[in-house]
């Protein structure tokens, strides 16, 4: 909690002080930045000092097995911390590099895409398996059949869906779809098992299932948009057309509009297939 709040203050300092040149930085004010920096040092330093003095009183006597839900949750938390460090490194490295007199560098989208992909693969693997494992201690053989079925379904769907939807297969799309299908298949399978056995389920459980399915949908959207999206800059006049992915875009006209406190133009574009 100390780290989380300290990083929130660090993010506020970066976007408010003007030390970071980014589209996300706004309301640049060095004086305000110094106030936030002093507040961050005071809060973080005080919290760490208090933890150093009283930390020995915080003890945990619970010993969980390696194959348990607690261990899988811990593994995913470690991966999320690693993802946070990737973002922190990518954000601060250009600033540190410039302050050391080594020149200006830019950490762009390829760095984050590569690092996050290989962090999210094990994250998705543990996320799908986690709800199937018991608290405290469990045995892998108890869910072996379900995992094998989910693995086969995931491999088939991760290749079949990109081929059916886009008529071509890209490796990174398959990786993304494998993560999404693994999470979705196991979430649905585990929910079906609970319902068929008559196991009592709470609203919080269905919230977890919805969250897992939502993450699967998010990963699917990222995988397809990153690998199949097309961007083109074209100069068009009224009546001109351009075709992208079997869709025909026709620039019809520009209409003048008048708002409450502005005037502008609206382009009318027809889309046909």
PASEBA-1860 file (N, C-alpha, C; in nm, 3 decimals):
! residues 273
1> XXXXXXXX> 0.083/-0.120/0.000/0.000/0.000/0.000/0.087/0.127/0.000 ~ 0.203/0.118/0.069/0.294/0.233/0.070/0.346/0.259/-0.071 ~ 0.387/0.152/-0.138/0.439/0.166/-0.275/0.331/0.218/-0.369 ~ 0.208/0.165/-0.356/0.101/0.206/-0.446/0.071/0.355/-0.432 ~ 0.059/0.402/-0.308/0.028/0.544/-0.288/0.146/0.632/-0.329 ~ 0.268/0.586/-0.303/0.386/0.663/-0.342/0.396/0.676/-0.493 ~ 0.362/0.568/-0.565/0.366/0.573/-0.711/0.255/0.663/-0.766 ~ 0.141/0.667/-0.698/0.036/0.762/-0.739/0.085/0.906/-0.727
9> XXXXXXXX> 0.155/0.934/-0.618/0.211/1.069/-0.601/0.319/1.096/-0.705 ~ 0.399/0.994/-0.737/0.503/1.012/-0.839/0.440/1.043/-0.974 ~ 0.333/0.970/-1.009/0.264/0.998/-1.135/0.207/1.139/-1.138 ~ 0.149/1.181/-1.026/0.097/1.319/-1.018/0.208/1.421/-1.036 ~ 0.323/1.394/-0.976/0.437/1.485/-0.990/0.484/1.493/-1.135 ~ 0.490/1.380/-1.203/0.540/1.378/-1.340/0.450/1.457/-1.435 ~ 0.318/1.442/-1.421/0.227/1.508/-1.515/0.197/1.652/-1.477 ~ 0.227/1.692/-1.354/0.196/1.828/-1.310/0.317/1.921/-1.307
17> XXXXXXXX> 0.437/1.864/-1.297/0.556/1.948/-1.279/0.616/1.996/-1.410 ~ 0.588/1.925/-1.520/0.647/1.963/-1.647/0.779/1.895/-1.678 ~ 0.828/1.806/-1.590/0.955/1.738/-1.617/0.938/1.632/-1.724 ~ 0.816/1.588/-1.747/0.789/1.485/-1.847/0.720/1.548/-1.967 ~ 0.781/1.532/-2.084/0.722/1.583/-2.208/0.637/1.473/-2.268 ~ 0.508/1.486/-2.256/0.417/1.381/-2.302/0.280/1.442/-2.325 ~ 0.199/1.373/-2.408/0.062/1.417/-2.430/-0.021/1.400/-2.303 ~ 0.029/1.316/-2.210/-0.044/1.295/-2.085/-0.010/1.401/-1.980
25> XXXXXXXX> 0.095/1.480/-2.004/0.132/1.585/-1.909/0.046/1.708/-1.934 ~ -0.002/1.769/-1.828/-0.088/1.886/-1.842/-0.070/1.978/-1.722 ~ -0.116/2.100/-1.739/-0.111/2.201/-1.632/0.029/2.210/-1.572 ~ 0.128/2.235/-1.659/0.267/2.241/-1.613/0.288/2.360/-1.520 ~ 0.339/2.331/-1.400/0.364/2.435/-1.301/0.477/2.389/-1.211 ~ 0.600/2.440/-1.232/0.714/2.395/-1.150/0.692/2.413/-1.001 ~ 0.627/2.524/-0.960/0.604/2.547/-0.817/0.514/2.439/-0.759 ~ 0.410/2.405/-0.834/0.320/2.299/-0.789/0.393/2.165/-0.786
33> XXXXXXXX> 0.482/2.144/-0.883/0.559/2.021/-0.886/0.649/2.007/-0.765 ~ 0.712/2.115/-0.722/0.797/2.110/-0.603/0.714/2.079/-0.478 ~ 0.593/2.134/-0.471/0.507/2.104/-0.356/0.470/1.956/-0.354 ~ 0.435/1.902/-0.470/0.399/1.760/-0.477/0.519/1.673/-0.443 ~ 0.639/1.712/-0.492/0.759/1.636/-0.462/0.788/1.636/-0.312 ~ 0.776/1.752/-0.249/0.799/1.760/-0.104/0.696/1.676/-0.028 ~ 0.571/1.683/-0.072/0.467/1.603/-0.007/0.494/1.454/-0.024 ~ 0.541/1.414/-0.144/0.571/1.273/-0.169/0.685/1.225/-0.080
41> XXXXXXXX> 0.791/1.307/-0.067/0.904/1.270/0.018/0.860/1.257/0.163 ~ 0.775/1.349/0.208/0.727/1.347/0.346/0.642/1.223/0.373 ~ 0.546/1.198/0.286/0.455/1.085/0.307/0.528/0.952/0.293 ~ 0.606/0.937/0.184/0.676/0.811/0.162/0.782/0.788/0.268 ~ 0.860/0.890/0.298/0.963/0.876/0.400/0.905/0.843/0.536 ~ 0.798/0.912/0.574/0.734/0.884/0.702/0.676/0.744/0.709 ~ 0.615/0.701/0.599/0.556/0.566/0.596/0.664/0.459/0.606 ~ 0.773/0.475/0.531/0.881/0.377/0.536/0.949/0.376/0.672
49> XXXXXXXX> 0.962/0.493/0.733/1.021/0.499/0.867/0.933/0.426/0.968 ~ 0.803/0.449/0.959/0.710/0.381/1.050/0.713/0.230/1.027 ~ 0.722/0.190/0.901/0.728/0.047/0.870/0.857/-0.015/0.922 ~ 0.967/0.059/0.912/1.095/0.008/0.963/1.091/-0.011/1.114 ~ 1.020/0.079/1.183/1.014/0.071/1.330/0.916/-0.037/1.375 ~ 0.801/-0.046/1.309/0.697/-0.139/1.353/0.686/-0.264/1.265 ~ 0.767/-0.273/1.160/0.751/-0.383/1.066/0.772/-0.520/1.126 ~ 0.855/-0.532/1.230/0.882/-0.663/1.288/0.759/-0.723/1.356
57> XXXXXXXX> 0.658/-0.641/1.381/0.536/-0.692/1.443/0.441/-0.756/1.342 ~ 0.466/-0.731/1.215/0.381/-0.788/1.110/0.436/-0.925/1.074 ~ 0.364/-1.028/1.111/0.410/-1.165/1.087/0.298/-1.247/1.023 ~ 0.340/-1.345/0.946/0.245/-1.438/0.884/0.292/-1.580/0.914 ~ 0.206/-1.657/0.979/0.241/-1.793/1.016/0.175/-1.897/0.928 ~ 0.111/-1.852/0.822/0.041/-1.943/0.732/0.139/-1.994/0.627 ~ 0.152/-2.125/0.617/0.239/-2.188/0.517/0.150/-2.257/0.413 ~ 0.140/-2.197/0.297/0.057/-2.253/0.191/0.140/-2.340/0.099
65> XXXXXXXX> 0.076/-2.442/0.045/0.144/-2.531/-0.049/0.171/-2.456/-0.179 ~ 0.267/-2.509/-0.256/0.301/-2.446/-0.384/0.182/-2.450/-0.478 ~ 0.110/-2.563/-0.480/-0.008/-2.576/-0.565/-0.132/-2.540/-0.483 ~ -0.156/-2.413/-0.470/-0.272/-2.363/-0.396/-0.314/-2.231/-0.458 ~ -0.436/-2.190/-0.428/-0.485/-2.065/-0.486/-0.406/-1.945/-0.436 ~ -0.361/-1.952/-0.310/-0.281/-1.843/-0.256/-0.151/-1.825/-0.333 ~ -0.086/-1.938/-0.367/0.041/-1.931/-0.440/0.022/-1.876/-0.581 ~ -0.088/-1.915/-0.645/-0.115/-1.864/-0.780/-0.148/-1.715/-0.777
73> XXXXXXXX> -0.223/-1.672/-0.675/-0.249/-1.528/-0.660/-0.121/-1.451/-0.636 ~ -0.032/-1.509/-0.554/0.096/-1.444/-0.529/0.178/-1.433/-0.658 ~ 0.178/-1.540/-0.737/0.250/-1.537/-0.864/0.199/-1.429/-0.957 ~ 0.066/-1.414/-0.965/0.010/-1.309/-1.049/0.039/-1.170/-0.996 ~ 0.042/-1.156/-0.864/0.079/-1.026/-0.807/0.223/-0.990/-0.840 ~ 0.311/-1.089/-0.839/0.451/-1.065/-0.875/0.460/-1.021/-1.021 ~ 0.382/-1.084/-1.109/0.383/-1.046/-1.250/0.327/-0.906/-1.271 ~ 0.224/-0.870/-1.195/0.170/-0.734/-1.204/0.271/-0.631/-1.155
81> XXXXXXXX> 0.347/-0.667/-1.051/0.452/-0.577/-1.004/0.560/-0.560/-1.110 ~ 0.593/-0.670/-1.179/0.692/-0.662/-1.286/0.642/-0.572/-1.399 ~ 0.512/-0.583/-1.433/0.455/-0.497/-1.536/0.459/-0.350/-1.494 ~ 0.434/-0.326/-1.366/0.443/-0.189/-1.315/0.585/-0.135/-1.327 ~ 0.684/-0.219/-1.297/0.824/-0.176/-1.308/0.862/-0.147/-1.453 ~ 0.805/-0.223/-1.547/0.830/-0.196/-1.689/0.780/-0.057/-1.727 ~ 0.659/-0.024/-1.683/0.604/0.109/-1.712/0.688/0.218/-1.645 ~ 0.727/0.193/-1.520/0.808/0.291/-1.447/0.943/0.312/-1.515
89> XXXXXXXX> 1.006/0.202/-1.555/1.136/0.211/-1.622/1.124/0.284/-1.756 ~ 1.022/0.247/-1.834/1.004/0.311/-1.963/0.972/0.459/-1.953 ~ 0.910/0.500/-1.842/0.875/0.640/-1.822/0.993/0.723/-1.773 ~ 1.068/0.667/-1.678/1.175/0.745/-1.614/1.309/0.734/-1.685 ~ 1.330/0.629/-1.763/1.461/0.611/-1.827/1.501/0.729/-1.915 ~ 1.412/0.783/-2.001/1.453/0.900/-2.081/1.493/1.019/-1.994 ~ 1.424/1.040/-1.881/1.458/1.151/-1.793/1.595/1.132/-1.730 ~ 1.621/1.011/-1.679/1.751/0.983/-1.616/1.862/0.989/-1.720
97> XXXXXXXX> 1.838/0.936/-1.838/1.938/0.935/-1.945/1.978/1.077/-1.983 ~ 1.879/1.166/-1.990/1.909/1.305/-2.027/1.981/1.377/-1.915 ~ 1.942/1.354/-1.789/2.006/1.420/-1.676/2.151/1.376/-1.658 ~ 2.184/1.255/-1.701/2.322/1.207/-1.692/2.409/1.259/-1.805 ~ 2.352/1.339/-1.894/2.428/1.395/-2.005/2.453/1.299/-2.118 ~ 2.371/1.194/-2.127/2.390/1.093/-2.231/2.304/1.118/-2.353 ~ 2.235/1.231/-2.356/2.152/1.263/-2.471/2.007/1.224/-2.449 ~ 1.926/1.255/-2.547/1.782/1.226/-2.538/1.750/1.094/-2.605
105> XXXXXXXX> 1.671/1.014/-2.540/1.624/0.888/-2.598/1.472/0.883/-2.581 ~ 1.411/0.795/-2.657/1.266/0.778/-2.649/1.235/0.629/-2.635 ~ 1.156/0.597/-2.536/1.109/0.459/-2.517/0.967/0.453/-2.570 ~ 0.951/0.384/-2.681/0.823/0.387/-2.750/0.741/0.261/-2.735 ~ 0.642/0.251/-2.821/0.544/0.142/-2.816/0.605/0.003/-2.831 ~ 0.703/-0.019/-2.920/0.758/-0.155/-2.934/0.815/-0.211/-2.804 ~ 0.880/-0.127/-2.723/0.936/-0.174/-2.596/0.826/-0.226/-2.505 ~ 0.720/-0.147/-2.488/0.612/-0.186/-2.398/0.536/-0.308/-2.452
113> XXXXXXXX> 0.513/-0.313/-2.583/0.443/-0.427/-2.640/0.520/-0.557/-2.618 ~ 0.651/-0.553/-2.643/0.732/-0.673/-2.627/0.737/-0.719/-2.482 ~ 0.763/-0.627/-2.391/0.775/-0.663/-2.250/0.642/-0.711/-2.194 ~ 0.534/-0.642/-2.227/0.406/-0.680/-2.171/0.357/-0.813/-2.226 ~ 0.388/-0.843/-2.351/0.344/-0.970/-2.408/0.397/-1.087/-2.328 ~ 0.526/-1.086/-2.300/0.586/-1.201/-2.231/0.559/-1.200/-2.082 ~ 0.513/-1.089/-2.028/0.466/-1.089/-1.889/0.321/-1.135/-1.879 ~ 0.240/-1.102/-1.979/0.099/-1.137/-1.973/0.072/-1.283/-2.008
121> XXXXXXXX> 0.163/-1.350/-2.077/0.142/-1.492/-2.108/0.135/-1.575/-1.981 ~ 0.236/-1.571/-1.893/0.221/-1.646/-1.767/0.111/-1.590/-1.678 ~ 0.085/-1.460/-1.686/-0.024/-1.401/-1.608/-0.158/-1.463/-1.647 ~ -0.183/-1.473/-1.779/-0.307/-1.534/-1.826/-0.315/-1.681/-1.789 ~ -0.201/-1.749/-1.794/-0.198/-1.891/-1.758/-0.241/-1.911/-1.613 ~ -0.183/-1.834/-1.522/-0.217/-1.847/-1.380/-0.358/-1.796/-1.351 ~ -0.400/-1.693/-1.423/-0.532/-1.636/-1.401/-0.642/-1.736/-1.436 ~ -0.621/-1.813/-1.542/-0.720/-1.912/-1.580/-0.727/-2.028/-1.483
129> XXXXXXXX> -0.612/-2.071/-1.432/-0.606/-2.188/-1.344/-0.647/-2.152/-1.202 ~ -0.621/-2.031/-1.158/-0.641/-1.991/-1.019/-0.775/-2.030/-0.958 ~ -0.890/-1.995/-1.022/-1.019/-2.027/-0.961/-1.047/-2.176/-0.948 ~ -0.974/-2.260/-1.021/-0.996/-2.404/-1.015/-0.925/-2.471/-0.899 ~ -0.827/-2.403/-0.843/-0.744/-2.461/-0.737/-0.800/-2.424/-0.601 ~ -0.792/-2.517/-0.509/-0.846/-2.494/-0.374/-0.752/-2.407/-0.292 ~ -0.812/-2.348/-0.188/-0.733/-2.271/-0.093/-0.647/-2.364/-0.008 ~ -0.530/-2.319/0.028/-0.445/-2.395/0.120/-0.359/-2.499/0.054
137> XXXXXXXX> -0.424/-2.602/-0.004/-0.349/-2.713/-0.066/-0.440/-2.785/-0.164 ~ -0.383/-2.825/-0.274/-0.458/-2.900/-0.375/-0.362/-2.989/-0.451 ~ -0.418/-3.072/-0.539/-0.337/-3.161/-0.621/-0.365/-3.132/-0.768 ~ -0.262/-3.125/-0.852/-0.284/-3.096/-0.994/-0.372/-3.198/-1.064 ~ -0.368/-3.323/-1.018/-0.445/-3.427/-1.087/-0.596/-3.406/-1.072 ~ -0.637/-3.327/-0.974/-0.780/-3.302/-0.955/-0.842/-3.223/-1.070 ~ -0.762/-3.145/-1.139/-0.814/-3.064/-1.250/-0.741/-3.095/-1.380 ~ -0.670/-3.208/-1.383/-0.590/-3.241/-1.502/-0.678/-3.255/-1.626
145> XXXXXXXX> -0.790/-3.325/-1.614/-0.877/-3.348/-1.729/-0.933/-3.217/-1.782 ~ -0.975/-3.131/-1.691/-1.030/-3.002/-1.733/-0.924/-2.916/-1.801 ~ -0.802/-2.917/-1.748/-0.694/-2.838/-1.808/-0.658/-2.888/-1.947 ~ -0.656/-3.019/-1.966/-0.625/-3.074/-2.099/-0.734/-3.037/-2.200 ~ -0.859/-3.046/-2.157/-0.970/-3.007/-2.246/-0.961/-2.859/-2.282 ~ -0.932/-2.776/-2.182/-0.919/-2.632/-2.207/-0.801/-2.602/-2.297 ~ -0.692/-2.677/-2.281/-0.573/-2.654/-2.363/-0.602/-2.684/-2.510 ~ -0.670/-2.796/-2.536/-0.703/-2.831/-2.674/-0.798/-2.728/-2.734
153> XXXXXXXX> -0.900/-2.688/-2.657/-0.994/-2.587/-2.706/-0.925/-2.455/-2.734 ~ -0.832/-2.418/-2.647/-0.759/-2.292/-2.665/-0.674/-2.294/-2.790 ~ -0.602/-2.403/-2.812/-0.516/-2.413/-2.931/-0.598/-2.406/-3.059 ~ -0.713/-2.473/-3.060/-0.797/-2.473/-3.180/-0.856/-2.334/-3.204 ~ -0.913/-2.273/-3.101/-0.978/-2.143/-3.117/-0.879/-2.032/-3.149 ~ -0.760/-2.038/-3.090/-0.662/-1.931/-3.112/-0.612/-1.927/-3.255 ~ -0.620/-2.038/-3.325/-0.581/-2.041/-3.467/-0.703/-2.021/-3.557 ~ -0.814/-2.081/-3.518/-0.933/-2.078/-3.603/-0.997/-1.940/-3.610
161> XXXXXXXX> -1.008/-1.871/-3.499/-1.076/-1.741/-3.498/-1.006/-1.636/-3.585 ~ -0.873/-1.617/-3.574/-0.809/-1.520/-3.665/-0.824/-1.557/-3.811 ~ -0.820/-1.687/-3.841/-0.832/-1.730/-3.981/-0.973/-1.704/-4.035 ~ -1.075/-1.727/-3.952/-1.212/-1.705/-3.997/-1.246/-1.557/-4.007 ~ -1.195/-1.477/-3.915/-1.232/-1.336/-3.910/-1.149/-1.248/-4.002 ~ -1.023/-1.285/-4.026/-0.934/-1.199/-4.103/-0.870/-1.267/-4.223 ~ -0.895/-1.394/-4.243/-0.844/-1.470/-4.358/-0.692/-1.484/-4.360 ~ -0.626/-1.445/-4.252/-0.482/-1.466/-4.242/-0.443/-1.476/-4.096
169> XXXXXXXX> -0.334/-1.547/-4.071/-0.292/-1.575/-3.934/-0.159/-1.504/-3.908 ~ -0.156/-1.426/-3.801/-0.035/-1.358/-3.756/0.003/-1.417/-3.620 ~ 0.130/-1.444/-3.602/0.176/-1.515/-3.483/0.134/-1.446/-3.354 ~ 0.151/-1.315/-3.346/0.119/-1.244/-3.223/-0.031/-1.241/-3.197 ~ -0.111/-1.247/-3.303/-0.255/-1.258/-3.283/-0.291/-1.391/-3.221 ~ -0.224/-1.496/-3.266/-0.247/-1.630/-3.209/-0.210/-1.632/-3.061 ~ -0.099/-1.567/-3.027/-0.058/-1.560/-2.886/-0.164/-1.487/-2.803 ~ -0.211/-1.374/-2.852/-0.313/-1.299/-2.781/-0.443/-1.376/-2.768
177> XXXXXXXX> -0.485/-1.442/-2.876/-0.608/-1.519/-2.871/-0.593/-1.641/-2.781 ~ -0.473/-1.698/-2.774/-0.450/-1.811/-2.684/-0.471/-1.768/-2.539 ~ -0.420/-1.650/-2.503/-0.440/-1.600/-2.367/-0.588/-1.575/-2.340 ~ -0.656/-1.510/-2.435/-0.798/-1.478/-2.415/-0.883/-1.604/-2.406 ~ -0.860/-1.698/-2.497/-0.940/-1.821/-2.497/-0.914/-1.905/-2.373 ~ -0.789/-1.912/-2.329/-0.756/-1.987/-2.208/-0.833/-1.932/-2.087 ~ -0.833/-1.800/-2.071/-0.904/-1.739/-1.958/-1.054/-1.761/-1.970 ~ -1.110/-1.738/-2.090/-1.254/-1.749/-2.108/-1.303/-1.892/-2.095
185> XXXXXXXX> -1.233/-1.986/-2.157/-1.276/-2.127/-2.153/-1.276/-2.180/-2.010 ~ -1.169/-2.153/-1.935/-1.162/-2.202/-1.798/-1.263/-2.132/-1.707 ~ -1.286/-2.003/-1.728/-1.386/-1.932/-1.647/-1.525/-1.989/-1.670 ~ -1.561/-2.011/-1.796/-1.693/-2.066/-1.828/-1.704/-2.211/-1.779 ~ -1.599/-2.291/-1.803/-1.602/-2.432/-1.762/-1.618/-2.445/-1.611 ~ -1.546/-2.363/-1.536/-1.555/-2.371/-1.391/-1.692/-2.327/-1.342 ~ -1.751/-2.226/-1.407/-1.885/-2.182/-1.370/-1.989/-2.289/-1.400 ~ -1.975/-2.355/-1.515/-2.068/-2.463/-1.551/-2.058/-2.578/-1.451
193> XXXXXXXX> -1.937/-2.612/-1.410/-1.920/-2.717/-1.311/-1.990/-2.683/-1.180 ~ -1.975/-2.562/-1.134/-2.039/-2.521/-1.009/-2.191/-2.528/-1.019 ~ -2.245/-2.479/-1.129/-2.390/-2.479/-1.145/-2.443/-2.621/-1.157 ~ -2.375/-2.706/-1.235/-2.421/-2.844/-1.254/-2.416/-2.925/-1.125 ~ -2.322/-2.894/-1.038/-2.311/-2.965/-0.910/-2.401/-2.907/-0.802 ~ -2.465/-2.796/-0.833/-2.551/-2.733/-0.734/-2.475/-2.659/-0.626 ~ -2.349/-2.625/-0.654/-2.269/-2.552/-0.556/-2.322/-2.410/-0.541 ~ -2.333/-2.367/-0.417/-2.383/-2.233/-0.390/-2.280/-2.129/-0.436
201> XXXXXXXX> -2.326/-2.034/-0.514/-2.237/-1.929/-0.566/-2.289/-1.793/-0.522 ~ -2.198/-1.707/-0.488/-2.232/-1.573/-0.442/-2.222/-1.473/-0.557 ~ -2.270/-1.354/-0.533/-2.259/-1.248/-0.634/-2.114/-1.212/-0.660 ~ -2.030/-1.221/-0.557/-1.888/-1.190/-0.575/-1.823/-1.290/-0.670 ~ -1.869/-1.415/-0.666/-1.813/-1.515/-0.758/-1.848/-1.479/-0.902 ~ -1.974/-1.444/-0.926/-2.013/-1.407/-1.063/-1.946/-1.278/-1.106 ~ -1.917/-1.192/-1.012/-1.838/-1.074/-1.045/-1.699/-1.110/-1.091 ~ -1.638/-1.212/-1.026/-1.506/-1.259/-1.068/-1.512/-1.317/-1.209
209> XXXXXXXX> -1.616/-1.398/-1.237/-1.631/-1.457/-1.370/-1.646/-1.347/-1.475 ~ -1.729/-1.247/-1.445/-1.748/-1.136/-1.540/-1.618/-1.061/-1.562 ~ -1.539/-1.042/-1.456/-1.411/-0.972/-1.469/-1.314/-1.051/-1.556 ~ -1.309/-1.183/-1.537/-1.221/-1.266/-1.619/-1.264/-1.264/-1.766 ~ -1.394/-1.273/-1.790/-1.442/-1.267/-1.928/-1.416/-1.130/-1.988 ~ -1.429/-1.026/-1.908/-1.398/-0.891/-1.957/-1.253/-0.877/-1.997 ~ -1.163/-0.937/-1.917/-1.021/-0.933/-1.952/-0.996/-1.009/-2.081 ~ -1.066/-1.122/-2.099/-1.050/-1.199/-2.223/-1.094/-1.117/-2.344
217> XXXXXXXX> -1.204/-1.044/-2.330/-1.252/-0.958/-2.440/-1.151/-0.847/-2.467 ~ -1.094/-0.790/-2.361/-0.994/-0.684/-2.376/-0.872/-0.734/-2.451 ~ -0.822/-0.851/-2.413/-0.705/-0.909/-2.480/-0.736/-0.936/-2.626 ~ -0.857/-0.985/-2.654/-0.896/-1.010/-2.793/-0.894/-0.881/-2.875 ~ -0.950/-0.775/-2.819/-0.949/-0.647/-2.889/-0.809/-0.595/-2.914 ~ -0.722/-0.609/-2.814/-0.583/-0.564/-2.830/-0.513/-0.644/-2.938 ~ -0.532/-0.777/-2.936/-0.464/-0.863/-3.032/-0.504/-0.830/-3.175 ~ -0.633/-0.809/-3.199/-0.679/-0.781/-3.335/-0.645/-0.639/-3.378
225> XXXXXXXX> -0.662/-0.542/-3.289/-0.635/-0.403/-3.329/-0.486/-0.379/-3.354 ~ -0.400/-0.444/-3.276/-0.257/-0.424/-3.293/-0.204/-0.489/-3.420 ~ -0.264/-0.597/-3.464/-0.208/-0.674/-3.575/-0.284/-0.659/-3.706 ~ -0.410/-0.616/-3.700/-0.488/-0.608/-3.823/-0.535/-0.466/-3.857 ~ -0.513/-0.372/-3.767/-0.557/-0.235/-3.797/-0.470/-0.173/-3.905 ~ -0.530/-0.085/-3.984/-0.461/-0.020/-4.095/-0.481/0.131/-4.082 ~ -0.373/0.205/-4.091/-0.379/0.351/-4.088/-0.315/0.405/-4.216 ~ -0.387/0.494/-4.284/-0.336/0.555/-4.407/-0.370/0.703/-4.406
233> XXXXXXXX> -0.273/0.783/-4.445/-0.295/0.927/-4.460/-0.310/0.957/-4.609 ~ -0.428/1.000/-4.648/-0.455/1.027/-4.789/-0.515/1.167/-4.804 ~ -0.483/1.230/-4.915/-0.542/1.360/-4.947/-0.665/1.336/-5.035 ~ -0.779/1.386/-4.992/-0.904/1.359/-5.064/-0.981/1.489/-5.086 ~ -1.046/1.495/-5.200/-1.138/1.604/-5.231/-1.280/1.548/-5.233 ~ -1.375/1.636/-5.237/-1.515/1.593/-5.242/-1.537/1.502/-5.363 ~ -1.591/1.383/-5.338/-1.614/1.286/-5.444/-1.507/1.180/-5.455 ~ -1.390/1.201/-5.394/-1.283/1.101/-5.399/-1.316/0.983/-5.308
241> XXXXXXXX> -1.261/0.865/-5.345/-1.284/0.743/-5.269/-1.153/0.669/-5.247 ~ -1.147/0.591/-5.141/-1.032/0.506/-5.113/-1.084/0.376/-5.054 ~ -1.019/0.265/-5.090/-1.062/0.132/-5.045/-0.960/0.075/-4.948 ~ -1.008/0.032/-4.832/-0.924/-0.029/-4.729/-0.997/-0.152/-4.676 ~ -0.934/-0.268/-4.689/-0.991/-0.393/-4.636/-1.134/-0.417/-4.686 ~ -1.154/-0.404/-4.815/-1.283/-0.429/-4.878/-1.389/-0.324/-4.841 ~ -1.352/-0.222/-4.770/-1.444/-0.113/-4.739/-1.408/0.009/-4.823 ~ -1.509/0.070/-4.880/-1.488/0.186/-4.966/-1.534/0.312/-4.892
249> XXXXXXXX> -1.440/0.404/-4.874/-1.467/0.529/-4.803/-1.476/0.642/-4.907 ~ -1.590/0.709/-4.911/-1.614/0.816/-5.009/-1.632/0.948/-4.935 ~ -1.547/1.044/-4.968/-1.555/1.177/-4.908/-1.661/1.256/-4.984 ~ -1.775/1.281/-4.919/-1.887/1.345/-4.987/-1.877/1.498/-4.986 ~ -1.870/1.558/-4.868/-1.867/1.704/-4.861/-1.828/1.748/-4.721 ~ -1.807/1.878/-4.708/-1.782/1.940/-4.577/-1.892/2.041/-4.550 ~ -1.954/2.027/-4.435/-2.062/2.118/-4.398/-2.017/2.208/-4.284 ~ -2.051/2.334/-4.295/-2.020/2.428/-4.188/-2.121/2.413/-4.075
257> XXXXXXXX> -2.070/2.417/-3.953/-2.157/2.408/-3.836/-2.126/2.524/-3.742 ~ -2.226/2.562/-3.666/-2.210/2.669/-3.567/-2.257/2.617/-3.432 ~ -2.165/2.617/-3.335/-2.198/2.572/-3.201/-2.225/2.686/-3.108 ~ -2.241/2.657/-2.980/-2.269/2.764/-2.881/-2.160/2.871/-2.877 ~ -2.035/2.829/-2.892/-1.925/2.926/-2.884/-1.815/2.896/-2.985 ~ -1.851/2.831/-3.094/-1.748/2.798/-3.193/-1.812/2.778/-3.330 ~ -1.726/2.782/-3.431/-1.766/2.748/-3.567/-1.669/2.644/-3.620 ~ -1.719/2.553/-3.698/-1.633/2.447/-3.748/-1.690/2.383/-3.872
265> XXXXXXXX> -1.626/2.276/-3.913/-1.670/2.202/-4.030/-1.681/2.054/-4.000 ~ -1.779/1.989/-4.059/-1.802/1.846/-4.041/-1.789/1.778/-4.177 ~ -1.701/1.679/-4.184/-1.683/1.604/-4.308/-1.780/1.487/-4.311 ~ -1.850/1.471/-4.422/-1.942/1.359/-4.441/-1.872/1.254/-4.526 ~ -1.859/1.134/-4.471/-1.789/1.025/-4.538/-1.882/0.905/-4.545 ~ -1.903/0.854/-4.664/-1.984/0.734/-4.682/-1.898/0.610/-4.683 ~ -1.946/0.505/-4.617/-1.872/0.380/-4.606/-1.958/0.269/-4.665 ~ -1.905/0.200/-4.764/-1.974/0.088/-4.827/-1.881/-0.031/-4.837
273> X> -1.941/-0.147/-4.855/-1.860/-0.269/-4.867/-1.901/-0.345/-4.991
END
